[in-house]
Amino acid sequence: MSRPETDEEACRQVLQILSLVGDKWTVLVIGQLHGRTLRFGELHRAVAGISQRILTLTLRQLERDGLLTRTVHATVPPRVEYALTELGDTLVDALTGLGTWAIGARAEITQHRHHYDTTHPEMAPDVRKRRP
């Protein structure tokens, strides 16, 4: 008999999922796979700045979470392709909404940052970066 899930466990799981989908590499990989199937090398070229190691880790996590499929074709050399699952496609919709919000809010957020940095010079971004 399994025990009921606590609110704390549910919150922890939701935070882990949000951490995954809030990761810039995850967002970029999902965006590249939307509506198409790509091989590892194609993905690596399409996601500017991602290392092979980080791409591998990101793909493994997305496969583990059921957001993409990894298909190995029995050829020499083996051909491996990645594609979003139905669940992964639903994430695209959510990320598109978030991206639309960010585009719309960009100018206002930039103004707020400038105002804050002007009125709180001791907390300027270069000072915050040096803190442990």
C-alpha positions in Angstrom: 0.0 0.0 0.0 1.5 3.4 -1.0 1.3 6.3 1.3 -0.4 9.5 0.2 1.7 12.3 -1.3 2.3 15.2 1.0 2.0 18.9 -0.1 5.8 19.2 0.6 6.6 16.3 -1.8 4.3 17.7 -4.5 5.9 21.2 -4.1 9.4 19.7 -4.4 8.4 17.9 -7.6 6.8 21.0 -9.1 10.0 23.0 -8.3 12.2 20.4 -9.9 10.1 20.4 -13.1 10.1 24.2 -13.2 13.8 24.2 -12.7 14.2 21.9 -15.7 11.9 24.0 -18.0 13.5 27.2 -16.7 16.9 26.1 -17.9 18.0 28.0 -21.0 19.4 24.9 -22.7 16.2 23.0 -22.2 14.2 25.9 -23.7 16.5 26.2 -26.7 16.5 22.4 -27.3 12.7 22.2 -27.1 12.5 25.1 -29.4 14.7 23.4 -32.0 12.8 20.1 -31.8 9.4 21.8 -32.2 7.8 20.2 -35.3 10.8 18.3 -36.4 13.2 15.4 -35.7 16.9 16.1 -35.4 20.1 14.1 -35.0 22.6 15.0 -32.2 24.9 16.9 -34.6 22.1 18.9 -36.1 20.9 19.9 -32.6 24.4 20.7 -31.5 24.8 23.1 -34.5 21.3 24.6 -34.0 21.8 25.4 -30.3 24.5 28.0 -30.4 27.0 27.9 -27.5 25.9 24.5 -26.0 28.7 22.0 -25.4 28.3 18.4 -26.4 28.3 17.4 -22.7 25.5 19.8 -21.7 23.5 18.8 -24.8 23.9 15.2 -23.8 22.8 15.8 -20.3 19.9 18.0 -21.4 18.7 15.3 -23.9 18.9 12.6 -21.3 16.9 14.6 -18.8 14.2 15.5 -21.3 14.0 11.8 -22.4 13.8 10.7 -18.7 10.9 13.2 -18.1 9.1 11.9 -21.2 9.4 15.2 -23.1 11.3 13.7 -26.1 12.0 10.4 -27.7 15.4 9.0 -28.7 15.2 6.6 -31.6 18.3 4.6 -32.6 18.3 3.3 -36.1 20.3 0.1 -36.8 22.6 1.5 -39.4 26.4 1.6 -39.6 27.2 3.9 -38.0 24.0 4.0 -35.8 21.7 7.0 -36.5 20.1 8.5 -33.4 17.2 10.9 -33.8 15.4 13.1 -31.2 11.8 14.3 -31.4 9.3 15.8 -29.0 6.6 13.7 -27.5 3.0 14.8 -27.1 3.9 16.0 -23.6 6.9 17.9 -25.0 4.6 19.6 -27.5 2.4 20.9 -24.7 5.5 22.4 -23.1 6.1 24.4 -26.3 2.7 26.1 -25.8 3.7 27.1 -22.3 7.1 28.4 -23.4 5.6 30.3 -26.3 3.3 32.1 -23.8 6.2 32.9 -21.5 8.3 34.1 -24.4 5.4 36.4 -25.6 5.2 37.8 -22.1 8.9 38.4 -22.0 8.9 40.2 -25.3 6.0 42.4 -24.2 7.5 43.2 -20.8 11.1 43.7 -22.0 11.0 47.5 -22.3 9.3 48.0 -19.0 11.6 45.6 -17.1 14.6 47.4 -18.7 13.3 50.7 -17.4 12.8 49.3 -13.9 16.3 47.9 -13.9 17.7 51.2 -14.9 15.7 53.1 -12.3 16.8 50.6 -9.6 20.4 50.6 -10.6 20.4 54.5 -10.6 18.7 54.7 -7.1 20.7 51.8 -5.6 24.3 52.2 -7.0 25.7 50.0 -4.2 23.7 47.2 -5.7 24.8 47.7 -9.3 25.1 44.4 -11.3 28.9 44.4 -11.2 28.8 44.7 -7.4 26.3 41.8 -7.0 28.5 39.5 -9.2 31.4 39.9 -6.8 29.5 38.8 -3.7 30.1 35.2 -2.6 
